[in-house]
Amino acid sequence: MFRKLPLDNPERIDCAGESFLRVPAESLARLTEEAFADVSHLLRTSHLEQLGQIFDDPDASANDRFVALELIKNAVIAAEREFPSCQDTGTAVVTGKKGQNLLVAGSAKAAIEEGIRATWDSRNLRYSQMAPLTMYEERNTGTNLPAQIDIEAGEGETLDLLFMAKGGGSANKTFLFQETRRLLEPDRLLRFLDEKIRTLGTTACPPYHLAIVIGGLSAEQCLKTVKLASARALDDLPDCGDMMGRAFRDRGLEAQVLELTRSMGLGAQFGGKYFCHDVRVIRLPRHGGSLPVGMGVSCSADRQIKARIDRDGLWLEALERDPARFLPTLRTAQYPVRIDLDQQIDAVCDALSGLAVSTPVLLSGTMIVARDMVHAELARMMAAGQPLPDYMTRHPVYYAGPAKTPSGHASGSFGPTTAARMDPYVPDLQARGASRVMIAKGNRSAAVVQSCKAHRGFYLGSVGGAAATLGKEVIRKVEPIDFAEFGMEAVFRIEVQDFPAFLIIDDKGGDFFARPQ
């Protein structure tokens, strides 16, 4: 379903015996601005329906239901259009097809970029794009530009667009495997997919919309198809191929792979059935000597929206504006353990040491926020023999980077970032008494598990995809205290009340993601 924007219809003009539609660049900019504003706060109804179905499934785990509840609560807050659904408000990606008889009066690229700039400037979003100044030095552009814009030429007098806000976490879970004809055997292919899907882990905030593409005339065609399929933009493909090499969906294999994901035990982040909402498997033609295989996901921040310009006006896909109707009438009871973070760090570790891996906790008190750029600077300091800042040894460390703060609130959307990016730093930090308690999302390396065992450390998993809830209801105070020049990657001291998390790695070598599921 689409809604019409209150903009003038394109002008019809005749030239050289042909009829054309002409749309002002300003209208295309307005369409782009509106699209990214909607997609930053709203989700598709179909996605929310899938979250709601988890509560009706008797085979869903308590953790599946807990995550689904947090994600729907997050959607309710985001739909108020102050807090974006995720703190990583993403790279702006625009794909589409423009008919040769539709003309843009001005630069289409500049108009789209202007719409993106206006959205990120006017809303509580986060600038995430880094401009390389040299091979090793880079700076945030402060506009969320550049954008990825890919528009094909086609026939007719319409412009069809797909706007996507793609966060780094889900983008990092896009993979290309260069295989051979030997893979195209049913049992061998399923074993291959089982192995590769497990490597996705939970760092990109499942439940996922999983896309798998077998074949492609090039690596880039394969991966572009992955991205479009993850957005359900290719759902109308036929069920079989033909001698012209047309693309098709293998719905039988989709059902097999979905069942495979539901038996892995990873579930919606902390164990269970709902690692994936659905699966798309697309087969493409290929060169006889090449078999690219692509895999990627759309995460819980399932942000894409379609648009169309035609003779009747400018249209935008209607996203769900009342996600509260998907909240369950009976909420799953949870009995988390409350942890006071304002104790001495040894006392916090004592409290965590008495808990079993996978125990839910509610954290209240002070955390330090530090992520990639800060960890790189701390590594430089350690290499130079300099002491670490005392905040790294006195408090738990939360890996995150906030979006802008709405007026009248203490924090913007402030969800966890991927823990694994900080893994190389952990052993050295913990050996110096720092990063004893870490909070983020996703699984960690064996080196982190070993370091926590050696240095009495802990890793707590936060619910990925609930950034708006954390920003509005959990984080009470945010104060930058170091490396202010890093922008959203600065060090912050934050105060939280009832911050939900799960014990993932303990001080005895326990690891939730390594145990039998």
C-alpha positions in Angstrom: 0.0 0.0 0.0 1.3 3.5 -0.9 0.3 6.9 0.3 0.4 10.0 -2.0 2.6 12.9 -0.9 1.2 16.4 -1.0 3.3 17.5 -3.9 2.4 18.6 -7.4 2.0 15.9 -10.0 4.8 15.7 -12.6 4.3 18.0 -15.6 3.5 16.4 -18.9 5.5 17.7 -21.9 5.7 16.7 -25.6 8.9 16.7 -27.5 10.0 15.2 -30.8 6.8 13.2 -31.1 7.1 11.7 -27.7 5.4 12.4 -24.4 7.4 12.8 -21.2 6.9 13.5 -17.5 9.0 16.1 -15.9 9.5 16.2 -12.1 11.3 19.1 -10.4 14.5 18.1 -8.5 13.0 19.8 -5.4 10.1 17.2 -5.4 12.6 14.3 -5.6 14.5 15.8 -2.7 11.3 16.1 -0.7 10.4 12.5 -1.5 13.8 11.4 -0.4 13.6 13.4 2.9 10.2 12.0 3.7 11.3 8.4 2.9 14.3 8.4 5.2 12.3 10.2 7.9 9.7 7.4 7.8 12.2 4.6 7.6 14.1 5.9 10.6 11.1 5.5 12.9 8.6 3.1 11.3 8.6 -0.5 10.2 6.7 -2.5 7.7 3.4 -4.1 9.1 4.6 -7.5 7.8 7.7 -7.3 9.9 5.8 -6.4 13.1 3.3 -9.2 12.4 6.2 -11.7 12.3 7.4 -10.4 15.7 3.9 -10.8 17.1 3.6 -14.4 15.8 6.5 -15.4 18.1 4.2 -15.0 21.1 1.6 -17.4 19.6 4.2 -20.1 19.0 4.3 -22.7 21.8 7.8 -23.8 20.6 9.3 -20.2 21.0 11.7 -20.0 23.9 11.2 -17.5 26.8 14.2 -15.7 25.4 12.6 -15.5 22.0 9.5 -13.9 23.5 11.6 -11.6 25.7 13.5 -10.2 22.7 10.3 -10.0 20.6 8.6 -8.0 23.3 11.6 -5.6 23.6 11.6 -5.1 19.9 7.9 -4.3 19.7 8.2 -1.9 22.7 11.1 -0.3 20.8 9.0 0.1 17.7 6.2 1.8 19.7 8.7 4.4 21.1 10.3 4.9 17.7 6.9 5.5 16.0 6.5 8.6 18.2 9.1 10.0 15.7 11.6 11.4 18.3 13.8 8.4 18.9 15.0 6.5 15.8 14.5 2.7 16.0 18.3 2.1 16.1 21.1 4.4 17.2 23.0 3.3 14.1 20.8 5.3 11.7 22.7 3.8 8.8 24.2 4.4 5.4 21.7 5.9 3.0 21.3 3.4 0.1 19.0 4.3 -2.9 18.4 1.9 -5.7 15.8 2.0 -8.5 14.9 2.2 -12.1 14.1 5.3 -14.1 12.1 5.2 -17.3 13.6 7.0 -20.2 10.4 9.1 -20.6 10.6 10.5 -17.0 12.8 13.6 -16.8 14.2 15.2 -13.6 14.5 19.0 -14.0 17.9 19.3 -12.5 20.3 16.7 -11.1 18.6 13.6 -9.7 21.8 12.7 -7.7 22.0 16.1 -6.1 18.3 16.1 -5.3 18.6 12.7 -3.6 21.7 13.8 -1.6 19.9 17.0 -0.6 17.0 15.0 0.8 19.4 12.8 2.7 21.3 15.8 4.1 18.0 17.4 5.2 16.8 14.3 7.0 19.9 13.8 9.0 20.2 17.5 9.8 16.6 17.9 11.0 16.0 14.7 12.9 17.7 12.9 15.9 19.8 10.7 13.7 23.5 9.8 13.8 26.2 10.8 11.3 28.1 7.6 10.6 30.0 8.2 7.3 33.8 8.5 7.5 35.8 10.3 4.9 39.4 9.0 4.4 41.9 11.9 4.4 44.8 9.5 4.0 45.0 5.8 4.0 45.1 5.8 7.9 43.4 9.1 8.9 39.7 9.7 8.5 37.0 12.1 9.8 33.2 11.9 10.1 31.6 13.9 7.3 29.0 15.4 9.6 26.2 15.0 6.9 25.8 11.2 6.6 26.9 11.6 3.1 28.1 10.2 0.8 25.2 7.9 0.0 25.2 4.8 -2.2 22.9 5.7 -5.2 22.3 3.1 -8.0 19.6 3.9 -10.5 19.2 1.9 -13.7 17.8 3.1 -17.0 14.6 1.5 -18.1 11.6 2.1 -20.3 8.4 4.0 -19.6 7.6 7.2 -17.7 8.0 6.1 -14.1 10.7 6.3 -11.4 10.7 3.4 -8.9 13.0 3.7 -5.9 13.9 1.6 -2.9 15.3 3.6 0.0 17.3 1.7 2.6 19.0 2.8 5.8 21.7 0.1 6.3 23.4 -0.1 9.6 27.0 -1.3 10.0 26.1 -4.3 12.0 23.9 -5.9 9.4 26.0 -4.7 6.5 29.0 -6.5 8.1 27.0 -9.7 7.8 27.2 -9.7 4.0 29.4 -12.5 2.7 30.6 -13.7 -0.7 31.9 -17.2 -1.3 33.6 -18.2 -4.5 32.6 -21.9 -5.0 32.5 -24.4 -7.8 29.9 -26.6 -9.6 30.6 -29.3 -7.0 28.4 -27.3 -4.6 25.3 -27.8 -6.7 24.2 -31.1 -5.0 21.3 -31.0 -2.5 23.1 -32.5 0.5 26.4 -30.7 -0.1 24.6 -27.4 -0.5 22.6 -27.8 2.7 25.7 -28.7 4.6 27.5 -25.7 3.2 24.6 -23.4 4.1 24.4 -24.8 7.6 28.1 -24.0 8.2 28.0 -20.5 6.7 24.7 -19.4 8.4 26.1 -20.3 11.8 28.9 -17.8 11.2 26.4 -15.0 11.1 26.0 -15.1 14.9 23.8 -12.7 16.7 25.8 -9.5 16.4 23.5 -8.0 13.8 20.3 -8.2 15.9 18.2 -11.1 14.9 15.6 -12.3 14.2 16.9 -11.9 10.7 15.4 -11.7 7.2 18.0 -14.0 5.6 18.9 -13.8 1.9 21.0 -16.3 0.0 21.9 -16.0 -3.7 23.4 -18.9 -5.7 25.1 -17.8 -8.9 25.5 -14.5 -10.6 27.3 -13.2 -13.7 29.7 -11.4 -11.4 30.4 -11.1 -7.7 28.8 -7.6 -7.6 25.6 -8.9 -9.2 25.4 -11.7 -6.7 25.8 -9.3 -3.7 23.5 -6.7 -5.1 20.8 -9.4 -5.4 21.5 -10.4 -1.8 20.8 -6.8 -0.6 17.6 -6.5 -2.7 16.3 -10.0 -1.6 16.9 -9.2 2.1 14.6 -6.2 1.6 12.0 -8.5 0.0 12.2 -6.5 -3.1 12.5 -9.6 -5.3 9.6 -11.6 -3.9 7.7 -11.6 -7.2 10.4 -13.6 -9.0 9.1 -16.8 -10.7 9.6 -20.3 -9.1 11.7 -21.7 -11.9 14.3 -20.8 -14.5 14.3 -20.9 -18.2 16.8 -21.2 -21.1 17.3 -17.4 -21.1 18.8 -17.5 -17.7 16.2 -15.7 -15.7 16.5 -15.4 -12.0 14.1 -17.4 -9.8 13.2 -18.1 -6.2 13.6 -21.7 -4.8 10.8 -21.7 -2.3 11.4 -25.4 -1.4 15.0 -24.6 -0.4 13.8 -21.5 1.4 11.6 -23.7 3.6 14.5 -26.2 4.2 16.9 -23.4 5.2 14.3 -21.8 7.5 13.8 -25.0 9.3 17.6 -25.4 9.5 18.0 -22.0 11.2 15.3 -22.9 13.7 17.1 -26.0 14.9 20.4 -24.2 15.5 19.4 -23.0 19.0 20.7 -19.5 18.6 17.2 -18.0 18.5 16.4 -14.3 18.8 19.8 -13.4 20.2 19.9 -15.4 23.5 18.7 -18.9 22.6 15.6 -20.4 21.1 13.9 -20.9 17.7 13.6 -17.5 16.0 17.1 -16.9 14.6 15.3 -15.9 11.3 11.8 -14.6 10.5 12.1 -15.9 6.9 14.5 -16.9 4.2 14.9 -15.9 0.5 16.9 -18.2 -1.8 17.5 -16.9 -5.3 19.2 -18.7 -8.2 21.0 -16.6 -10.8 22.7 -17.6 -14.1 26.5 -17.9 -13.9 29.7 -18.3 -16.0 30.5 -22.0 -16.3 33.8 -21.6 -14.5 32.4 -19.5 -11.6 29.9 -20.0 -8.8 29.5 -17.0 -6.5 27.4 -17.5 -3.5 26.2 -14.5 -1.5 24.6 -14.3 1.9 23.3 -11.4 3.9 20.6 -10.2 6.3 18.2 -7.5 7.2 18.2 -7.1 10.9 15.6 -6.0 13.5 16.1 -2.5 12.3 14.4 -3.6 9.1 14.6 -0.2 7.3 13.5 -0.1 3.7 10.7 1.8 2.0 9.6 1.8 -1.6 8.7 5.0 -3.6 7.2 5.7 -7.0 6.8 8.7 -9.3 4.3 8.4 -12.1 1.7 10.6 -13.9 -0.6 10.5 -10.9 1.9 11.9 -8.4 4.7 11.0 -5.9 4.0 7.9 -3.8 5.6 6.4 -0.7 5.1 3.0 0.8 2.8 3.2 3.9 4.7 1.9 6.9 3.0 0.8 10.2 2.1 3.8 12.4 0.5 1.9 15.2 3.0 -0.8 16.3 1.4 -1.0 19.8 -1.4 -3.2 18.4 1.2 -6.0 18.1 2.0 -6.0 21.8 0.9 -9.2 23.4 -1.9 -9.1 25.9 0.0 -11.3 28.3 3.7 -10.4 28.7 6.2 -13.2 29.4 7.3 -13.0 33.0 11.0 -12.4 33.6 12.8 -12.7 36.8 16.1 -10.9 36.3 18.8 -10.4 39.0 19.3 -6.7 39.9 23.0 -5.5 39.9 24.1 -2.3 41.5 26.9 -0.8 39.2 27.8 1.9 41.7 29.5 -0.6 43.9 33.3 -1.1 43.7 34.0 -3.1 40.5 35.2 -6.1 42.6 31.7 -6.2 44.2 30.0 -6.0 40.8 32.2 -9.0 39.7 31.3 -10.9 42.9 27.6 -10.5 42.2 28.0 -11.7 38.6 30.3 -14.6 39.6 27.4 -16.1 41.5 25.2 -16.3 38.4 24.8 -18.9 35.7 25.5 -18.1 32.1 22.3 -16.9 30.3 20.9 -15.4 33.5 18.9 -12.2 32.8 20.0 -9.1 34.8 18.9 -5.5 35.3 21.8 -3.1 35.7 21.5 0.2 37.5 24.2 2.8 38.1 27.2 4.1 36.2 28.6 2.8 32.9 31.4 4.1 30.7 30.7 4.2 27.0 33.7 3.5 24.7 33.9 1.8 21.3 36.2 1.5 18.3 38.1 4.8 18.1 38.6 4.9 21.9 39.9 1.4 22.1 42.4 2.1 19.3 43.6 5.1 21.3 43.8 3.1 24.5 45.9 0.5 22.7 48.3 3.3 21.5 48.6 4.5 25.1 49.4 1.0 26.4 52.0 0.5 23.7 53.6 3.8 24.7 53.7 2.7 28.4 51.2 5.3 29.5 48.6 4.6 32.2 45.0 4.0 31.3 42.3 6.4 32.4 40.9 5.3 35.7 37.3 5.2 34.4 38.3 2.1 32.4 39.2 0.3 35.7 36.4 1.6 37.9 33.3 1.0 35.8 31.7 -1.4 33.4 32.3 -0.5 29.8 29.4 -0.3 27.3 30.2 -0.5 23.6 27.9 2.0 21.9 27.6 5.3 20.1 24.5 7.5 20.6 22.2 9.2 18.1 21.3 12.8 18.7 19.4 13.6 21.9 15.7 14.7 21.4 14.8 17.9 23.2 13.8 17.4 26.8 15.4 14.0 27.1 18.7 12.8 28.7 19.7 10.6 25.8 19.1 9.8 22.2 18.7 6.2 20.9 21.6 4.4 22.4 21.7 0.7 21.7 24.7 -1.6 21.8 27.2 -2.0 19.0 28.9 -5.2 17.9 31.2 -6.6 20.7 33.5 -8.6 18.4 35.2 -5.4 17.0 36.7 -4.8 20.4 37.9 -8.3 20.9 41.6 -7.7 20.0 41.9 -5.1 22.7 40.4 -7.1 25.6 43.3 -9.3 26.8 45.7 -6.3 27.2 43.0 -4.2 28.8 42.0 -6.8 31.3 45.6 -7.6 32.1 45.8 -4.0 33.4 42.5 -4.2 35.4 40.4 -2.5 32.8 37.2 -3.7 31.0 36.4 -6.2 33.7 32.7 -6.0 32.9 31.7 -5.4 29.3 28.2 -4.8 27.8 27.5 -5.0 24.0 25.7 -7.3 21.5 26.7 -10.6 19.9 29.2 -13.3 20.5 32.9 -12.9 21.4 36.1 -14.7 20.4 37.8 -17.5 22.3 40.5 -15.1 23.3 37.9 -13.0 25.2 36.6 -16.0 27.0 40.1 -17.0 28.0 40.9 -13.5 29.1 37.7 -13.3 31.3 38.7 -16.6 32.9 42.2 -15.4 33.5 41.4 -11.9 34.8 38.0 -12.5 36.4 36.1 -10.6 33.7 32.5 -10.8 32.4 30.6 -10.0 29.2 26.9 -9.1 29.3 24.7 -9.2 26.1 22.3 -6.4 25.6 19.2 -6.7 23.4 20.2 -5.5 19.9 17.5 -3.5 18.2 16.0 -1.8 21.3 18.0 1.5 21.1 14.9 3.8 21.3 13.7 2.0 24.5 17.1 2.4 26.1 17.4 6.0 25.2 13.9 7.0 26.4 13.3 4.8 29.4 16.6 3.4 30.7 19.4 5.9 30.3 19.0 8.8 32.9 22.1 10.9 32.2 24.8 11.2 29.5 28.0 13.1 30.1 31.0 13.3 27.7 34.2 12.9 29.7 37.0 12.2 27.2 38.0 12.3 23.5 35.2 14.8 22.7 36.8 15.2 19.2 35.6 11.7 18.4 32.0 12.8 18.2 29.5 10.0 18.8 32.6 7.8 19.5 33.7 9.9 22.4 33.9 8.5 26.0 30.6 9.1 27.8 29.7 8.5 31.4 26.1 7.4 31.6 23.7 6.6 34.4 21.2 3.8 33.8 18.1 2.4 35.6 17.1 -1.2 35.0 19.2 -1.8 31.9 18.3 -5.3 30.6 21.0 -7.7 29.7 22.1 -11.4 29.9 25.2 -12.9 31.3 27.0 -14.3 28.2 30.6 -14.9 29.4 31.6 -15.5 33.0 34.9 -15.7 35.0 35.0 -19.5 34.8 35.3 -19.9 31.1 31.6 -20.2 30.5 30.3 -18.8 27.1 26.6 -18.9 26.2 27.3 -19.1 22.5 29.8 -22.0 22.9 27.7 -24.3 25.0 25.6 -27.0 23.4 22.2 -25.6 22.2 
